[in-house]
Amino acid sequence: EQRLSWKGTDSTNAYDMFIKGRHQEQSFSREGNAEAIRFYQRAIEIDPSYAMPYARMANMYDNNARIGWSNDPQSDTAKAIEYAKKSIELDDMNPFAYWTQGRIFSRVRSGGIKNQFKAVEALERAIELDPSYADAYGYLSYLYVGIGRIDEALSAIETAIDLNPQYPFWYIQNRAVVRYMQEDYEAAIVDLERSSERSPTVLFVRWWLAAAYAQAGQQDDADWQLEEMMELGFNSTVKELLETSVIHHPPFVELFAAGLQKAGIPEG
């Protein structure tokens, strides 16, 4: 019922452009991201009051900046913030718009941990609007880890999995991060291996897996994981990974950094 209250569009052409954009998103590639942006821009041109394309486009620009698909990450992050804000202005009852805003705030580095609290607030608002919004619980779990609220993080990811039994790979990864911070590295490895099997080209799963292997004393596995990452184009340093991470709670930053260092990732 709450989902039906989201403001859509009366234009079949705008909706068609939106659906085409969603289809392009599924490729999770630089080219697909660019095509999705093009379709969402077209939807907005047809109906400037259509909120959802703004929210989806905000996600696309955030992907550009976060994954390395942008020639100007700072500009794309600014666009992501702008489009997320516009989506909420057009429809302040749309939980996805708040999910988008929270995801973006969590990755804006200039505000430090203050942005993490803003992100948590946005995700909690999304859940308030739609208590069955599994993805909001799933991402909120990761943010709770980032600010040191580990029990709430575990509860949130378990709720997400209960709500969405066909959960995506990143739910398993986020549960693994909780286990990692609890120093239950064996359980973290089980989840991260499952997550990596489902999405073998996603680097952020692999660097958590390498860190977990290293912390568990499985150095050969950590070394192999790093080799696989490098074949996929990984060239980041520990410093860069920490700077772009949502993890701000000092003891957890230390645990994460220690795993990355033991895995052989350059210090930076």
N, C-alpha and C positions, 0 to 999 in steps of 0.2 A: 504493500500500500504506500509506504514511504517512497519507494523507488518510483512509483507512478506519479508522484508529486513533482519530480524533477522537471524543470522547464525544458521542453524540447523545441521543435520547430514545426510550423505548418507547411514548410516548403519541402516537397518531395525531392527537389533537386539538391537542396542543402543537406538533407538526410542522406541522400545517395552519395554525396561527396564524403560525408562523415563515415559511412560504412566502408567506402573505398580506402579511406585513411586507416581505419581499424585493421583492414585486411593487410595493408602494407606494414603496419606495426609488427605483425606476427613473424616477419622474417628476422627480426632483431638483427638488422644489418645497417651499415651506414647508408646504403642506397635506399633501403626500405624506410629508414627514418626520414630521409630527405623527401621521398615520395609522399609519406604520410603528412608531413608538414605542408606540402603543396596542396593536397586534397583538403586539409583542414582550413587552410587559408581561403581556398575556393568556397568552402561551406560558409565561412564567415562573410565573405564578399556577398554571397547570395542572401544570407540572413544574419546581419550584425548582432542581433539579439540572442542568437543561439549559443547557449553557454558551454555545452559539452565540447565543441571543437577547440575552444580556448583552453580548457583543462587538458585535453589530449595533446594539444600543441605544446603546452607548457612542459609536459612530460617528455616530448620529443627533444625540445631544446635542452632540457636537463640531461637526457641521455647523451646528447652531443658533447656537453661539457664534461660529463662524468666518465664516459667510456673512452674518450679520446677521438671522437668523430668530428671535432670542431677545430677550425683554424683560429678561432677566437673564443676560448672557453668563457672568459669573463663576460663578453657580450652575450653569449648564449645563456648564461646563468641569469643575467639581467632580464633577458626576454622571457625566460621561464617564470621568473618572479612576477613580471608584468602580466603575463597571460593567466597565471593562476589567480592573481588578484582580480583581474577582469572577469573571470569565470564566476567567482564568488559574488562580485558586484551584480552580475546578471542573474544569479540564482544562488542565494545564500542558504538554500535547503538541500543542496546537492552534496552528498557525502563524498563523492569522488573528487570534487573540487578541493575539499579540505584535505583529502588524502594526498592529492597532488601538491598542495601547498606545504603540507608537512614534510613530504619527501624532499622537496626542494630546499626548504629551510634547513633541513638536517645536513645539507651538503654545502651551505654557505659558510665559508671559513672565517670571514672577517668578524663575525659576532661571537665566535667561540661557543662556549657551552650555552650562552643565552639563546642562541638559535636552536639548540637542541630542545630547550624548554618550550620555545615557540612551536617547534615541530610536534612535540608531544601534545601540546594543547590543540593543535589542528587535528591530529589523529584522534584524539579523544572526542573532539567535536564531531568528526565523521561517524564515530561509533554511537554517539548520542543520537545522531540523526538516523542511523541505521544500525541497530544493535546486532544484526546478523551479518555485518560487513566483514567477512573473513580476512580479506586482504589488509584492512585497516588494523585488525588485531595482529596480523602477521608482521607488518612493518613496525607497528608500535612496540612489539617485542624487542626488535633490534635497537630501537631508540631507548627503551628502558635499560638495556644493557649499557648503552653509551653513557648514561648518567648514573649507573651503579645500582639500579633498582632490579636486582637479579631475580628475586622471587616473583615480582610482577611480570618480568620478562618471560619467565617460564609459564606462568599462568596464561599470559596473552597468546603465546604460540600454541599452547595446548588447546585454547579456545578456537584459534584459527583452524587448526587441524580438525577439530570436532565439527566446526561449521562447514568446512569444505573438505570432505574425504578425498576428493580428486585434486588435492593440493599441488601447486607448482613446486618446482625444484627449490625455490628460494625459501619456502617454509622450512624445509629440512635443513637448509644451510643456517637459517636463523636459530633453529633449535640447537644446532651444533655449536653455534657461537655461545649460547647460554651454557652448554656443557663444557666448552673450552674454558670459560671464565670461572666455572666451578671446579676447574682442574680435573675434570673427568675426561681425559683426553681419548681414552678408548671409545667411549660413547660418542664423542665428537667425531672421531674418525669414521665410525660406522655411518653416521648421518652424512658426513661430507663425501664419503665414497659414493653413497647412493645419489646424492645431489649431483656430483660430478658425472656419474654414469648417465644421468638424465639430460644434462646440459654440458657436454664435454668441452665446449669451446669457451665457456664462461670463466674468465680468469679469476674473478674475486672468490669463487668457490675454491679454486685450486690453491690460491695463496693461503687461505685459511687451512686447507688440508695439509699443505707443506708445513705450516707452523705446528699443526697438531701432531703430525708425524714426528717432527723434531722434538717437541716437548715430551712425547711418549718414548723417546729413545730409538725410534725407527729411522735412523739417519739415512740408510740406503733408500728407503721409500721417499724421504724428504728430498734427497738429491735427484731421484728420478722425476719427482713431481716438478721440481724447478726446471729440469731439462725440458719437460713437456710444456711448461709455461713459456719458456724461451722460444720454443718452436712455434708457439701461437702468437709470438710478437711481444711477450712481456719484457720490459726493460726498466721497470721502476725500482726505486731504492726503498729501504725501510723508512727513511725520512719522508719520502713522497707518499707512501701508503698510510703512514700515521697522519700526515697533514690532510689527507682526503677521507679519513675514516670518521665514522660517527662516534667512535669510542673516545670519550673525554674523561671518564672516571679514572684518576691517576693509577690505582692498582691494576686496573684492567688494561690501561695503556702499556704498563710495564710488562704484563703477561703477553700481550699481543706482540710487542716489540721483541721480547725475548724469543718467542717462537719463530718470528721472521728471521731474526739474526741467526739462530741455530740452524735454520733451513738453508742458510747460505746466501740469502738475499743481501746485496751490497748495502752498506750502512747509509751512504749518500752524504 
